[in-house]
Amino acid sequence: MKRALVLSGGGAKGAFQVGALKWLIKKKGWDFDVIAGVSVGALNATMVALGKFDRLEAIWDTIQNKSVYTGYGGKISLFLKALTGSASIYDNTPLWRLIRAEIKPEDIKRYSQSSRLCWVGAVELHSGDYFKGRPTDTEFPKFLLASTDIPIIWKPVEIGRGQWVDGGLRNISPLGDVIDQQPDHITIINCNLKNVEPQEGKLKTMIRIGKRSLEIALNELALNDIDMFLEMNHLAKQNPGMKKKNGVELKAFDYTLIEPLSSLGDTLDFSRDQVEMRKNKGYLRAQTLVP
């Protein structure tokens, strides 16, 4: 069976994906032939594609905020950043170090000798276009960093003459990247709730307002993307032989959609208790859906 895996964006909520994958890979013995991800899903997707799931789990078992980003010392620091025209609030240098340490030449060589396909997505700011990258591409580690790069939170990643940011801006769950490969089964692990949970109290700081806005935007993008897939899949099942406008016949795919039933918390909160909560929720959700 040709299996495909799609991993959405969601920042620190990516721990939910690791929990779900632990059940699928370690307990059910699933392997994936086609893998696509954006944002944190790009990081998780790459490690799975390189055959390093155990190492991925170990990283999430020790990760903290300082493992991913530094910066923001309070209102004065934020004011100075705005005053000096800073391009970001935080600095993701720790994440860049982690990527360089984990994406090794021997890993790429092993991937290139396998039949597995992997894509991660990023957006180029000047053109606004979405691009896919593969582990064998030149400067892939930088492209992977770009796929995780949340605008304003972190400064854009410069590759060549371009400025690159989070692929989730255009493609929060890159289903199209795997559908073209005509898999027998698609596993979608979405980190975002179907409905944004109401938040109590006023949002008084720029940081909190920005985070909340990001959560709402990611939720809407994920919902639209997945809903479109489900709708087209339903149409294909109900109307065999139906064709799209370009003349290509619609195909109904066997799929498993794994997504949280309750809040996974703050997108940028990599604290140990929150990471463990998300991992456990992912594991239990996958266990329920794939017994």
C-alpha positions in Angstrom: 0.0 0.0 0.0 1.3 3.4 -1.0 0.8 5.7 2.1 0.9 9.5 2.1 1.4 11.7 5.2 0.3 15.4 5.4 1.4 17.4 8.4 -0.1 20.9 9.0 1.5 24.0 10.6 0.8 25.0 14.2 4.1 25.9 15.9 4.4 24.3 19.3 1.3 22.3 18.6 3.4 20.1 16.4 3.9 17.9 19.5 0.4 16.6 18.8 1.7 15.2 15.4 4.6 13.5 17.2 2.2 11.8 19.6 0.0 10.6 16.8 2.9 9.4 14.7 4.3 7.5 17.7 1.1 5.4 17.7 1.0 5.0 13.9 4.7 4.2 13.4 5.8 2.5 16.6 2.6 0.6 17.5 0.8 0.1 14.1 4.0 -0.3 12.0 2.9 2.2 9.4 5.5 3.6 6.9 5.0 6.5 4.6 6.0 6.7 0.9 5.0 10.3 0.3 5.3 13.0 3.0 4.5 16.7 2.9 4.5 19.4 5.6 4.6 23.1 6.2 5.8 25.1 9.2 6.3 22.8 12.2 4.8 20.1 10.0 7.8 20.6 7.7 10.2 19.9 10.5 8.4 16.7 11.6 7.9 15.6 8.0 11.6 15.9 7.2 12.7 13.9 10.2 10.2 11.1 9.3 11.3 11.2 5.7 14.9 10.8 6.8 14.0 7.8 8.9 14.7 9.6 12.2 11.5 9.4 14.0 13.1 8.2 17.2 15.4 11.2 17.2 12.4 13.5 16.4 10.6 12.1 19.5 13.8 12.7 21.6 13.9 16.3 20.5 10.3 17.0 21.5 10.9 15.2 24.8 13.5 17.8 25.7 12.4 20.9 23.8 11.9 24.2 25.5 11.2 27.8 24.4 14.9 28.5 24.4 15.5 25.5 22.1 13.5 27.3 19.5 13.8 31.1 20.0 15.2 33.9 22.2 14.4 37.5 22.7 11.6 39.8 23.9 12.6 41.2 27.3 9.4 43.0 28.0 7.7 46.3 27.0 10.9 48.3 26.8 12.6 45.8 24.5 9.5 45.6 22.3 9.4 49.4 22.1 13.1 49.6 21.1 12.5 46.9 18.4 9.7 49.0 16.9 11.7 52.2 17.2 14.7 50.8 15.4 12.6 49.1 12.7 13.4 45.5 13.7 12.0 42.9 11.4 11.0 40.5 14.2 10.0 40.2 17.8 12.0 37.0 18.5 15.2 35.4 17.2 15.0 31.9 15.9 18.8 31.2 15.8 18.4 28.3 18.3 16.0 26.6 15.8 18.5 27.2 13.0 21.3 25.5 15.0 19.0 22.6 15.7 18.2 22.1 12.0 21.8 22.3 11.0 22.7 19.7 13.6 20.0 17.3 12.7 20.0 17.5 8.8 23.3 15.7 8.1 24.8 14.8 4.7 24.6 11.1 5.6 20.8 11.5 6.3 20.3 13.2 2.9 22.3 10.4 1.2 20.2 7.7 2.8 17.0 9.6 1.8 18.2 10.0 -1.8 18.8 6.2 -2.0 15.2 5.4 -0.8 12.0 5.6 -2.8 10.4 7.9 -0.3 9.3 11.4 -1.4 9.2 14.4 0.8 8.2 18.1 0.2 8.1 21.1 2.5 6.6 24.4 1.6 7.6 28.0 2.0 6.4 31.4 0.6 8.6 34.0 -1.1 7.6 37.4 0.1 8.3 39.4 -3.0 6.3 37.2 -5.4 3.9 35.8 -2.8 4.3 32.4 -4.4 4.3 29.1 -2.6 7.3 26.8 -3.4 8.1 23.2 -2.5 11.5 22.0 -1.5 13.0 18.5 -1.1 15.8 17.3 1.2 18.1 16.8 -1.7 17.8 20.4 -2.8 20.6 22.9 -2.5 20.3 24.9 0.7 17.4 22.7 1.9 18.2 23.4 5.6 17.6 27.1 5.0 14.4 26.3 3.1 13.2 24.2 6.0 13.9 27.0 8.4 11.9 29.3 6.1 9.0 27.0 6.1 8.7 27.5 9.9 9.3 31.2 9.8 6.3 33.0 11.2 6.3 36.6 9.8 6.9 39.4 12.4 7.6 36.8 15.1 10.9 35.9 13.2 12.6 37.8 10.5 12.4 36.4 6.9 15.0 33.8 5.8 17.2 35.1 3.0 17.9 32.5 0.3 19.5 33.9 -2.8 17.8 37.2 -3.6 14.5 36.1 -2.0 13.0 36.6 1.5 11.2 33.4 2.6 8.6 32.8 5.3 6.2 30.2 6.6 4.6 28.0 4.0 1.4 28.0 6.1 0.6 31.5 4.8 -0.5 29.9 1.6 -0.9 26.2 2.3 -1.5 25.2 5.9 -2.0 21.5 5.1 -0.3 20.7 1.8 -2.7 18.0 0.6 -2.2 18.9 -3.1 1.5 18.0 -2.8 0.7 14.4 -2.0 -2.6 13.9 -4.1 -0.6 14.3 -7.3 1.3 11.1 -6.3 -2.0 9.1 -6.3 -1.5 7.3 -3.0 -3.7 4.5 -1.8 -4.2 6.1 1.6 -3.6 9.7 3.0 -3.0 10.4 6.7 -3.7 14.0 7.6 -2.5 15.2 11.0 -3.9 18.7 11.7 -2.8 20.6 14.8 -5.6 23.1 14.7 -9.2 23.0 16.1 -12.1 23.1 13.8 -13.4 26.1 15.7 -11.4 28.7 17.5 -12.1 28.5 21.2 -13.3 31.8 22.8 -10.6 33.6 24.9 -11.5 35.4 28.1 -10.2 38.8 29.1 -8.8 41.6 27.1 -5.7 41.2 24.9 -3.6 44.1 26.0 -0.1 43.6 24.5 1.0 43.4 20.9 2.5 40.0 21.6 -0.8 38.5 22.8 -2.8 40.2 20.1 -0.4 38.9 17.5 -0.5 35.3 18.8 -4.2 35.3 19.0 -4.5 36.7 15.4 -2.1 34.0 14.2 -4.2 31.3 15.9 -7.4 32.5 14.2 -5.7 32.8 10.8 -4.1 29.3 11.0 -7.5 27.9 12.1 -9.3 29.4 9.1 -6.6 28.3 6.6 -6.6 24.7 7.9 -10.4 24.5 7.9 -10.7 25.7 4.4 -7.9 23.5 3.0 -9.2 20.3 4.7 -12.8 21.0 4.0 -12.0 21.4 0.3 -10.3 18.1 0.3 -13.2 16.4 2.1 -15.8 18.0 -0.2 -13.9 16.9 -3.4 -13.4 13.5 -2.0 -17.1 13.2 -1.3 -18.0 14.4 -4.8 -15.6 11.8 -6.3 -17.2 9.0 -4.4 -20.8 10.0 -5.3 -20.0 10.7 -8.9 -17.6 8.2 -10.4 -15.9 9.5 -13.6 -16.6 13.1 -12.7 -13.9 15.4 -14.1 -12.5 18.7 -12.9 -12.4 21.8 -15.2 -9.0 20.9 -16.5 -10.3 17.5 -17.6 -8.6 15.5 -14.9 -10.9 12.8 -13.4 -11.6 13.3 -9.7 -10.4 10.5 -7.5 -11.7 9.4 -4.1 -9.0 8.7 -1.6 -9.0 6.5 1.4 -7.9 8.8 4.3 -7.5 9.2 8.0 -7.9 12.7 9.5 -6.4 13.1 12.9 -7.0 16.4 14.7 -7.5 17.6 18.3 -10.8 17.7 20.0 -9.8 20.3 22.5 -7.4 23.2 22.7 -3.7 22.6 22.4 -2.8 26.0 23.9 -0.4 28.7 22.7 1.3 28.3 19.3 4.6 29.6 20.7 4.5 27.8 24.1 7.2 25.0 24.1 7.1 24.6 27.9 7.5 21.0 29.0 4.0 20.5 30.5 2.3 21.9 27.3 4.4 19.7 25.0 3.7 16.6 27.0 -0.1 17.4 27.0 -0.1 17.8 23.2 1.9 14.6 22.7 -0.5 12.6 24.8 -3.5 14.1 23.1 -2.1 13.2 19.7 -1.2 9.6 20.8 -4.7 9.0 22.3 -6.5 10.5 19.3 -4.5 8.3 16.8 -5.1 5.3 19.0 -8.9 5.9 18.9 -9.0 6.5 15.1 -6.6 3.7 14.2 -7.2 1.0 16.8 
